C-alpha cells in the first residue's frame, strides 16, 4: 500500500489500471493505454495493478470489477471509470486534470 501511495503523489496525472490476468476486457485495454501513453508521453504516468496480487489496495479502493481506471493527481482521486473505454475518452479525462 505504501508504494501505491507514493506513486500517486505526483503533480503529473497518474492513470491507475486495475486489472487481472483472467480478465478478457483487461487485455483489450493494453493497446488502448499504449495509445494514450504514446499520445501524451511524459504528461501522464500509467500504473497497472493486478487485483489478485494486490488485494489490500483493491479492497481499500473498493474495486468491484476489472478493468477499473482511476486518475490521481497529487494523491487525490480525480476520476474513476470501470470497463473498456476509448483512448480519446481517457486522454480527455487526463487532460482535464493535467492543468
N, C-alpha and C positions, 0 to 999 in steps of 0.2 A: 504494500500500500504506500510505503514511503517513496519509492521510486516513481510511482504514478503521480503522487502529489508534487514531486519535484518536476516531473515532465510537463505538467500543466501550468506551472508557474512561469509563464512566458509572455512577453509583450507581443510575440508573434502568435497568431491564432494556431491552436493545436487541434487537429481533427483526430478524434479517437474512434477507431473502428473496432467495435466489439463483435467477435465472430467465433466460429467453432469449426473444427476440422470436418465434422459431419454435415455441415450446413451448405446445401447446394447454392442458395442465393448469395451466400458469403463469397463463394468462388467467383460469381458473376461480378461482384463488387471490386475485385482486384484490378482488372483493367480500367475500370471507371476511376478508381483512386489514382492509378498511374497517370491517367489523362489529366486529372486535377493537378497532381504534383508537377507534371510536365508544363502545364499552362501557367501555374502560379510560382513555381520554383521556390526560392527562399522565403516567399511571403507566407508560407504555411509549413507547419510540421505535421506529419502524419504518423500516428502510432497505431499499431494493430495489437489488440489484446484478445487472447484466446480465453473465453469464459471458463472452459474446463480446467485450464492451467492456472487461472487467477480467480478462484471462486470468491475470495474475500472482497475484491474490488467489484466484481459483478453483483454480489449480494448487497453491498453498501449502496451502489448506484441503482439498485432495483432493475437490473437488466432482465426483462421478461422474455424477449425474443431477439434472435440474431438474424441478420445483422442489425445492430443499432449504432448509429453515428452520433457523436457529440462534438461540439466545438467549445473549447475552453480558451479564455484569454485572461492572463494574469490570475489563474486559479479559479476563475468564475465560469460556471456553466452558462453559455450564451445561447445554445441551440441544441436540439435533440430530435432525431428522426429515426424511426425504425423502417426497415425494408430497403430494397434496392431502389435508388433514385438516380436520375441522370447527372452526369458530370457537371453540366451547366447549372443545375439547381444547387449542387454542393458548392460550386465556385461562387455563386451569388451569395449564399449564406456566409461563406468565408470572407468575401469582400466587404460584406456588411459589418463584420466585426474586426476588420483589419485596420480601421481608421482610429 
